[in-house]
Amino acid sequence: MNQDYHRKRCAKDGIPTVKEEEVLEESGMRRTQLTLVFEPMSECGSAVNVLAIAIAVPIAVLVVVVFVLVLAVPTIRAKVFPYQNRKFAK
């Protein structure tokens, strides 16, 4: 469960890490201060995912457009599927 939470947070805000600092006060006492810091998203690998999506989506759209075009235009369909209208003897 912790890894799933980490992946979701990484994709949204970056990698969460806890930064620990010891602060010396004027009275001589030491105080520990914890700060939640989010690392930049580029370290999560999201740039690679965005690039992969940016390449895959136009290719998929092009394939669908070509497929619809082939099926919609009878002259192109006849060239791609030359045996479509042939009737075979039984």
C-alpha positions in Angstrom: 0.0 0.0 0.0 2.8 2.4 0.8 4.3 1.9 -2.7 1.0 2.6 -4.3 0.6 5.8 -2.3 4.1 6.8 -3.2 3.4 6.3 -6.9 0.2 8.4 -6.8 2.0 11.2 -4.9 4.9 11.0 -7.3 2.8 11.4 -10.3 0.9 14.4 -8.8 3.3 16.4 -6.7 6.8 14.8 -6.9 8.7 12.5 -4.5 7.8 13.3 -0.9 10.8 13.2 1.5 11.2 14.3 5.1 14.0 16.8 5.9 15.2 16.8 9.4 17.0 19.8 11.0 18.3 20.5 14.4 17.8 24.1 15.5 19.8 25.6 18.4 17.6 28.2 20.2 18.9 31.2 22.1 18.2 29.5 25.4 20.6 26.7 24.5 17.9 24.1 23.9 18.0 22.0 20.8 14.9 21.5 18.8 14.3 19.1 15.9 12.3 20.4 13.0 10.8 18.0 10.4 9.9 19.4 7.0 8.0 17.6 4.3 9.7 18.4 0.9 8.6 17.3 -2.5 11.3 16.6 -5.0 10.7 17.8 -8.6 8.5 15.6 -10.8 11.3 15.2 -13.3 12.9 12.7 -11.0 9.7 10.6 -11.0 10.2 9.7 -14.7 7.0 11.5 -15.7 8.8 13.3 -18.6 9.4 10.0 -20.2 5.7 9.1 -19.8 4.6 12.3 -21.3 6.9 11.8 -24.3 5.6 8.3 -24.8 2.0 9.5 -24.8 2.8 12.3 -27.1 4.3 9.9 -29.6 1.7 7.0 -29.2 -1.5 9.1 -29.5 -0.8 10.6 -32.9 0.3 7.2 -34.3 -2.9 5.6 -33.0 -5.1 8.3 -34.4 -3.3 8.0 -37.8 -3.9 4.2 -37.8 -7.6 4.7 -37.1 -8.0 7.4 -39.8 -6.3 5.2 -42.4 -8.4 2.2 -41.4 -11.7 4.2 -41.6 -10.5 5.7 -44.9 -9.8 2.3 -46.4 -13.2 0.9 -45.4 -15.1 4.0 -46.4 -13.8 4.6 -50.0 -14.9 1.8 -52.3 -12.0 2.2 -54.8 -9.4 2.0 -52.1 -11.2 -0.8 -50.4 -11.2 -2.8 -53.7 -7.4 -2.4 -54.0 -6.7 -3.4 -50.4 -9.2 -6.3 -50.4 -9.2 -7.5 -54.0 -11.1 -10.7 -53.3 -13.9 -9.1 -51.3 -16.7 -9.3 -54.0 -15.7 -12.7 -55.4 -18.1 -15.5 -55.0 -16.6 -18.9 -54.5 -18.2 -22.1 -55.8 -19.6 -24.5 -53.3 
